[in-house]
Amino acid sequence: MSSYTIALFLHVSGAIGYCVGIGTWLFILIGLWRAQRVEQVLSLINLIGLSGPITGISLLLILATGFYMAFTAWSLQTSWIAVALISLVLMVPFGAALIEPRRRSIAPLAQEAPDGPLTQALVHGTHDPILGTALQTVAVLLLGIVFLMTNKPSLTGSLIVMVVALAVGLVSGLLVSLATRPRGQDMGTHKNQLREPV
């Protein structure tokens, strides 16, 4: 057993934890899309808080051990390592700017809403297309990084893998967001508002 194998173990464990965190968020998001009542959203948002620390700690573990192994056993000039680490570093502000604010906005919307059918604001919050697209893109980018770690391609191959992963994540995320738009729910809410007596 050496320091490298320990670092590798922690690196792989961090990758697993990050996958678990993002996967948990995606499953919660699917549940939020299917939710019909405020009470259902409230039960799901309690799980959201659990995924945040797992994802954050795992990402820090990946970066710390990744840099350690790159400096001690490999080199930052190794093509696939450089592309993988840069991709991970860029995912941090990406998640902070697009995912975290929208994640945090759902909880107060659900807590302020009365029990019963979802409010219009809560429908828009849980079906935010940017949130779904960003989460799905991060998940696919992570798969791209795992591909780099296991196949160790050249610089050109590494760049192609990450560009393809980014494109697949964005396109699939947009398609899923369009497919899950709450058209019927919006119309139903609008009809109910029209029927309410003045």
Backbone torsions as a table, in degrees:
resi	resn	phi	psi	omega
1	MET	NA	133.0	-179.1
2	SER	-128.6	172.0	178.3
3	SER	-64.0	-31.1	179.3
4	TYR	-66.6	-45.2	-179.0
5	THR	-65.6	-35.5	176.6
6	ILE	-65.6	-44.4	178.2
7	ALA	-62.5	-38.9	178.6
8	LEU	-64.3	-41.9	177.3
9	PHE	-60.2	-46.7	179.8
10	LEU	-66.1	-35.2	179.0
11	HIS	-64.0	-47.6	179.0
12	VAL	-66.4	-39.1	177.8
13	SER	-62.5	-39.6	176.6
14	GLY	-63.0	-40.5	178.3
15	ALA	-63.7	-41.0	177.7
16	ILE	-63.9	-44.7	179.5
17	GLY	-62.2	-40.0	179.3
18	TYR	-65.3	-41.5	176.4
19	CYS	-61.8	-41.0	178.6
20	VAL	-63.0	-44.2	-179.7
21	GLY	-62.2	-48.6	179.8
22	ILE	-67.0	-40.3	178.9
23	GLY	-63.2	-40.5	177.1
24	THR	-60.8	-43.9	179.6
25	TRP	-62.5	-40.3	-180.0
26	LEU	-65.5	-41.8	178.0
27	PHE	-66.1	-38.3	176.5
28	ILE	-63.4	-41.5	-179.7
29	LEU	-62.6	-39.7	176.5
30	ILE	-62.0	-41.1	176.6
31	GLY	-63.0	-39.2	178.1
32	LEU	-65.9	-37.2	177.9
33	TRP	-63.9	-33.3	-177.3
34	ARG	-88.2	-12.2	-176.2
35	ALA	-64.3	140.7	179.0
36	GLN	-113.9	-17.3	-175.3
37	ARG	-130.4	156.2	-179.1
38	VAL	-62.0	-37.3	-179.2
39	GLU	-60.4	-36.6	178.3
40	GLN	-66.0	-40.6	178.8
41	VAL	-65.0	-41.6	-179.9
42	LEU	-60.6	-39.3	179.6
43	SER	-69.8	-31.6	-179.3
44	LEU	-77.6	-34.9	-176.6
45	ILE	-69.4	-19.9	175.1
46	ASN	-65.2	-30.0	178.3
47	LEU	-77.1	-25.7	-178.8
48	ILE	-60.4	-40.5	-179.4
49	GLY	-63.0	-26.0	179.6
50	LEU	-74.4	-32.6	-176.1
51	SER	-74.6	-29.3	-177.5
52	GLY	-60.1	-55.9	179.4
53	PRO	-61.2	-38.6	179.3
54	ILE	-60.7	-46.5	-178.9
55	THR	-65.4	-45.3	-178.1
56	GLY	-64.0	-47.9	-179.6
57	ILE	-64.4	-41.2	-179.6
58	SER	-64.2	-39.8	179.3
59	LEU	-64.8	-43.1	177.2
60	LEU	-62.1	-39.2	179.0
61	LEU	-65.1	-41.7	178.4
62	ILE	-61.2	-47.7	-177.3
63	LEU	-66.1	-45.4	-177.8
64	ALA	-62.7	-49.0	-178.9
65	THR	-71.7	-32.4	178.0
66	GLY	-63.8	-46.4	177.5
67	PHE	-64.6	-39.0	179.3
68	TYR	-60.7	-48.6	-178.9
69	MET	-67.5	-34.9	178.9
70	ALA	-64.9	-39.1	-178.2
71	PHE	-78.4	-33.1	-172.9
72	THR	-95.1	-35.5	-174.3
73	ALA	-116.6	-27.1	-178.6
74	TRP	-116.7	-133.4	176.4
75	SER	-164.3	144.7	176.6
76	LEU	-67.3	-13.1	176.7
77	GLN	-83.3	-8.7	174.1
78	THR	-67.0	125.7	-168.1
79	SER	-55.1	-54.3	-173.8
80	TRP	-67.6	-31.4	178.0
81	ILE	-67.6	-45.1	-179.9
82	ALA	-61.2	-45.0	-179.1
83	VAL	-65.9	-42.1	-179.4
84	ALA	-64.3	-45.8	-178.3
85	LEU	-67.7	-41.1	177.5
86	ILE	-62.6	-40.7	179.0
87	SER	-62.3	-43.1	178.8
88	LEU	-64.0	-44.0	-179.3
89	VAL	-63.0	-38.2	179.9
90	LEU	-71.9	-25.2	179.4
91	MET	-70.0	-24.1	-178.0
92	VAL	-65.3	-56.3	178.0
93	PRO	-66.8	-28.9	177.3
94	PHE	-60.1	-48.4	178.8
95	GLY	-68.1	-39.5	-179.0
96	ALA	-64.8	-36.3	-175.9
97	ALA	-84.0	-35.9	-172.4
98	LEU	-105.2	-32.3	-174.0
99	ILE	-96.3	-51.5	-171.2
100	GLU	-60.2	-47.1	179.6
101	PRO	-60.7	-38.6	-180.0
102	ARG	-72.1	-35.1	176.5
103	ARG	-62.6	-44.5	-177.2
104	ARG	-71.2	-23.5	-176.9
105	SER	-77.1	-20.1	-175.8
106	ILE	-71.5	-41.4	-176.1
107	ALA	-58.7	-51.9	179.6
108	PRO	-64.1	-32.5	177.5
109	LEU	-62.4	-42.4	-179.4
110	ALA	-72.0	-36.9	-177.9
111	GLN	-71.7	-30.7	-179.9
112	GLU	-83.6	-20.7	-177.0
113	ALA	-78.2	144.7	175.8
114	PRO	-72.3	155.2	176.8
115	ASP	-58.0	144.5	179.4
116	GLY	130.2	-157.4	-179.5
117	PRO	-60.5	153.1	-178.4
118	LEU	-63.1	141.4	174.0
119	THR	-76.8	162.8	179.6
120	GLN	-60.2	-41.2	-179.9
121	ALA	-63.4	-38.8	-179.5
122	LEU	-70.7	-36.8	175.8
123	VAL	-60.2	-47.1	-179.9
124	HIS	-66.4	-35.7	179.9
125	GLY	-67.5	-43.4	-178.6
126	THR	-77.0	-21.8	-179.7
127	HIS	-107.6	23.9	179.5
128	ASP	-60.6	117.7	-177.0
129	PRO	-65.1	-28.7	179.5
130	ILE	-68.6	-39.1	179.7
131	LEU	-62.2	-50.3	-179.4
132	GLY	-63.7	-42.7	-179.3
133	THR	-66.5	-42.3	-179.5
134	ALA	-64.6	-43.8	179.3
135	LEU	-62.5	-44.7	-179.4
136	GLN	-66.7	-36.6	178.6
137	THR	-65.6	-42.5	177.8
138	VAL	-61.5	-41.4	179.7
139	ALA	-62.1	-43.5	-179.3
140	VAL	-70.5	-37.9	176.5
141	LEU	-61.7	-37.6	177.7
142	LEU	-63.4	-39.9	175.7
143	LEU	-62.9	-37.6	176.7
144	GLY	-62.1	-40.8	179.0
145	ILE	-66.7	-39.5	176.3
146	VAL	-62.4	-37.5	176.4
147	PHE	-61.8	-41.7	178.5
148	LEU	-63.3	-41.5	-177.9
149	MET	-64.8	-35.6	-174.9
150	THR	-89.8	-28.1	-176.3
151	ASN	-106.0	-21.2	176.2
152	LYS	49.9	59.0	-178.9
153	PRO	-75.8	175.7	177.1
154	SER	-70.8	177.8	179.6
155	LEU	-59.8	-47.1	179.7
156	THR	-61.7	-45.1	179.0
157	GLY	-63.3	-39.9	179.7
158	SER	-64.4	-43.5	178.8
159	LEU	-64.2	-40.9	179.1
160	ILE	-62.3	-43.6	-179.7
161	VAL	-58.8	-46.2	-176.2
162	MET	-73.5	-34.2	175.9
163	VAL	-66.1	-42.8	177.8
164	VAL	-63.9	-42.2	179.1
165	ALA	-61.5	-43.5	178.5
166	LEU	-62.1	-44.1	-179.7
167	ALA	-65.1	-44.5	179.7
168	VAL	-63.3	-42.6	179.4
169	GLY	-62.2	-46.0	-178.9
170	LEU	-66.2	-47.6	-177.2
171	VAL	-66.1	-47.3	-179.5
172	SER	-64.9	-38.1	178.1
173	GLY	-63.5	-42.2	178.0
174	LEU	-65.0	-41.2	180.0
175	LEU	-64.2	-42.5	178.9
176	VAL	-65.7	-41.2	179.6
177	SER	-63.4	-40.4	177.6
178	LEU	-66.4	-38.7	-178.6
179	ALA	-70.4	-23.9	-176.7
180	THR	-105.1	13.1	177.5
181	ARG	-61.0	134.1	-175.0
182	PRO	-82.0	61.0	-178.4
183	ARG	-60.5	-51.1	-177.2
184	GLY	-63.3	-38.0	-179.4
185	GLN	-68.0	-40.0	178.4
186	ASP	-62.6	-43.8	-179.4
187	MET	-65.2	-39.0	179.6
188	GLY	-65.3	-39.9	177.8
189	THR	-64.4	-40.6	-179.2
190	HIS	-65.1	-40.7	179.0
191	LYS	-64.7	-40.2	179.7
192	ASN	-63.6	-37.0	179.4
193	GLN	-66.8	-36.6	179.6
194	LEU	-68.3	-30.7	-177.5
195	ARG	-80.1	-19.1	-177.2
196	GLU	-66.7	135.4	179.8
197	PRO	-68.2	145.7	179.0
198	VAL	-81.2	NA	NA
